C-alpha cells in the first residue's frame, strides 16, 4: 500500500479522486489550503502527496517550500497545463505533474511510480520541463516571475488577456475581493502601477 495525502481546495474533487484510486493506495489525510496541507503532511508522513497547484494561502509551491526537504514525494495534480505552473512546482521539488484529465488507473500507476522514485509527467507537459532545464535556448530563470505565487501568475495571465475582475473571479472560483488582493500583491511585488503596466509586463514575457 502506498500512503497518500490529497491536497486540493475542492472537497468534491478529493472525494472523486479517492473513489477512483486503486486498492494499492491508502489515503491517510486530506487538506484544502497551504497551512492545513503542511500540518497534515508533517503529521501523516505519507509516501506521496497529490498536490494541487492553486491553493488558498500561497499555492502548491508554498507547500513544497515549507515541507521539503522530506522523504515524502510530491506529484502535482492540476487542471492547469500552463508551462509556468509546471516549471514552478518542478523547481520547487515535485517529482511529477499530471492534469486532472488523467484516469483513475493512470493516476494510481503514476502515484506508484513516483513513490518508487520515478518522475512522471503527462506527455504534453514533459516538453515544458525539458525546455526549461536542458534546452540550450530555454528562457532564463526570471526572478521577478518566480516571486509570484501560482495563483498570482494565473491572475496576471488573465489580466493580460483583458479579463475584468468579475470574469477572473468566475474563472478561478474566487471572490472579486480576492482577485483585487492578488492584483495588489502582484503590482507591489513587480513594482508596477496599474493593470495596463501589468499587461505589458506579461506580454513582454510571453505569458499571455
N, C-alpha and C positions, 0 to 999 in steps of 0.2 A: 504493500500500500504506500502510495506517495501522499504525504501530508501537505495540504494546500490551504492557503488563506486567500479569500476573494476580496479584492478591493475595488469597489465601484459605487458611485453615488446613487445608483438606481436599484432599489431593492428588488423590483420585478425582474430586472436583468440578472441579478445574482441568483434569484430563485430559479430562473430558467437555466442558467449555467449548471447549477447543482443537479438539476433534473437530467441534463444531457451528458454529464460526465460518467465515464465507465466505472465498473466496480473496483478498479485498481486505484481509484482516487478517493481520499478521505478529506473532506472539507473540515478543518479544525478551527476556523474562525472567519469572520466577515468584518468589513469596515466600509464606511461611506465617505470618510474625509481623511485628510492627511494626519491629523492628531490621533484619531481613532486607529488608523492603519498602523502607525508607529507603535502604539500601545499594544495592539493585538499581535502584531508580528513578533515583538520582543517577548511577549508572554507565551505565545503558542510555539515559537521556534519551528515554523514549517520548513519543509524542504524547498517548496516553490511558492511564490506569491504571484497570483494573477492580478496584474496591476493596470487599472485604467489610467490613461494619460491625463485626462482632465478631471480634477478633483477639487472640491472646496478646500481652501487652506494652502494652496500652492502647487497642486498638481503632482503627478507621479514622480517627476524629477525631484521634488522636495522630499518625498517618502524615501527615495533612494539615497539622497544626501544624508538623511537622518538615521538610516538603518545600516547602511554599508560603512565599513567592511563587515561582512557576516557570512556564515556558512549557507544562509538562505539564498536561493537563486530567484531571479525575477524574470517573469515573462509578461511583457506588455500586451494587453488585450483591449483594443480601442476601436471605435467607429472611425477614427481619423486615419487617413493614409497620407497625410501631409509629410513631406520629406523632413521638415524641421522638427516635427514631433518624433519621428522615428529616430533621427540622429540624436536628438536631445536626450532621450531615455537610454540609448545605447552608450552615449558618452557618460551618462550618469551611472551606468553599471548593469543595465538589464542584459540578460542573455538571449533575448529574442523579442520579436514583435509580430503579432498576428492581428488581423482585423476581425471584427465581430461577425463577419460573414462566414467564418470557419464553422465546420460541422462539429457535433459533439465527439464523434470518434477521432476526428483530426485533432481537436483540442486535447483530448485525452492522450493521444500519441505525442503531441508537442510538449505537454507537461512532463511526460516520462523522459523524453529526450533531454529536456532542459535539466531535469533532476540528475540525469547521468552525465551532465557536463557539456552537452552539445549546445550549439547556437541554432535557434530556429526562427525563420522569418517567412512570412507569406511571400510567394515568389516575386511579385512585383516590387516588394519593399526591399528585398535583398540588394537590388541595384543601388538604392539610395545609400546604403551602408558602404558598399564597395566604392562608390563615387566619392563619398566623404572621407574614407580612411585610406584608400590605396591609389586612387587615380591621380596621375600627375597634374591634371588640370582641375582638380577638385577645389571648390572655393575655400579660402582660408577660414579658420575659426573666427567668428565675429563676436568679440567680447561684448558689444552692445546688445546684440540679439540674445546672447547666452544669459544675460542678466534678467531677461523676461521669463516669467513662468509660462508653461504650456498654454494655460488659459489666456494669459495676456497676449501671446502670439496669435492665438485664434481670433481674439477680439480685434487685434491690429490688422490682421488679414481681411476681416470683414469690413472694417472701417475703410481700408484702402480700396475695397471693391465698391464702395459707395453705399453701404448699408446704413440705414438710420438706426438709432439706438434701440427703438422698439423692435425692428427687424432682427437685430443681433440678439436681443433678449429672447425672441421667439425661436431663433435658430439654435441657440445654445441652452435653452430651457432654464434661463436665469432671469432675474428681475432687471428692469431698466436701471434701477439704482445700483445694482451690482455691475452692470455694464459701465455706468458712469464712473464707478470706483476703479474698475480696471483701466479705463481710458486715462483717468487722472494719474494712476500709478505709472502707466507707460509713458505719458508725457513727462513726468518727473524723472524717471529713470533715463530717458533718452534726451532730456533737456530740450524738449520741443514745446511750442506754444499752443498749437491748435491741431484739429484733425486734418487740416489741409497739409500742414507740415508732416504729419504722420503718414499721410497717403504718399507724399513724395519720397519720404524715407523708405517706406515699404517697397515702392516701385523701383527705387534705385537698387534694392537688394533682391529684386525678382520674387517678392513674397506674395504678390497679388495673384 
